[in-house]
């Protein structure tokens, strides 16, 4: 399953995937890909290739069901669509979409507000939190 994500993004593709628990893997041809285990076993695992271009990144995701069957080949039982692949692509998409959102620091609903507030465009309220020492000693 392929999906293109329009930039600009606040981080590069490698860091995005590492934050999503993917590990780097170098293929026999030297290309870098990323894998994430579905269970505690080596297979099945999610396998991602990234293509970074000036206007964004393209993610190519599939699910490796097992290791290559024959020595010297890269053929394996891979799924390029289906519920697990769709679910993982949704997780990746949701995470990448949060990278486009402005960083808003809101206090927890159950805790009292300890800082000053200001209203930003689109009706979002920002709460300036005090630093550790300022909260401890006032200021």
N, C-alpha and C positions, 0 to 999 in steps of 0.2 A: 504494500500500500504506500503510495507516494502522496506527499502533501507539501505544498509550497507555503512558506510563511514570509509575508511581506515585511521588509525592514522599515525603518531601523529598529533593531532590537538592542536591549541594554547589555547584552553579553554575546559571546561567540558560540557557535554550535557545539564545540567540544565542552565548554563549561556548562552549557545548558543541559547536555546529556549527563554529564558527571553529577550535576545537582539532582538529576532524576534517577540516580543510582546505576548508571551505565558505566562500564569499564572499557577502557581503550583496548583494542586488539589489532595487531598488525597482521594483514593477510600475507600469504606466501609471495604475492606480487609486490608487497610493500605498502599497499593501500591500508589506511587506518579505518577501522570500523568500530562499532561499539556494541557490547552485549550486556544483557541483564537477564539473570536467571528467573524463571517463573516459579520454580520450587527450589529446594536446597540442593537438588541434583544438578549436574552439568547441563543436562538437556531435559526438557525443552527450555529454550531461551529465546528472548527477543534479540533481534539482530538489526542494527541500524547503520545505514550509510548516509553521510551528510555531504551535500554539495553547497558550499558557500559561494554566493555570487553577490555582486554589488547591491542588488535590490532586495536581498533577503537570503533565506536558506531553504533548501529542499531536503526533506527527510524521506528516506526510503526505508520502510519498516517491514520486516517479515518475522515469522516465528520458525526457528529451527527446531524440528521435532526430534532429530537425532543427528549423530555425527555422520560425516561422509562415509558411504558404504565401502568404497574401494580406494586403496592407497593410490595417491597421485591424482585423485579427482576431487572436485569441490561439490559434486552432486550430493544432495541431501534431501530429506523430506521436509520441505519448507512450505509454510502457509503464507500466502500474500494477502489474504482476506479472511473473513470469519469473525466470530464474536470476540475471541481473545485479542486478535490484531486490532479490531475496531476499538475495543475497550482501551488498549494501550495507546492507540493514536489519540483517542479522546483525552487521556491523561496528559499526554505530551502537549496537545493543543491547548488545554486548559492552563497548563503551566506557562507556556509561551505567551498566552494572552495576558497573564498577570505581569509579564515583563514590560508590556506596553502601558499598563495602568500607572498613573502617577502614584508615587509613594505617599500614602496618607497614614499618619500616625494617630490612631484613635485610641482613647483609653478603653479599658475593658468595661462593659456595661455595668458590672457589679461594683466597680471601684469608683470612688469619687474623683471628680476632675481636679487635678493638681496644678494645672497650668492655665495659660491664657488661651483664648480661642480667637480664631479669625475665620471669616467666611471667604471661600474661594469661588471662582466661577463654577457653574453647574450645581450650585447649592451644597457643595461638600464643605463640611466644617473640619478644620484642622485644629488639633489640640497640641500646643507646644508643651512637651513634657519637660519637667525639671530634671537636671542631672542628679547623680547620686548625692554629691556633697550639698548641692542646693536644696534638695528635698530633705536631707538629714539636718542641716543647720539653718535652713530658711534662706531667703534671699530674693 
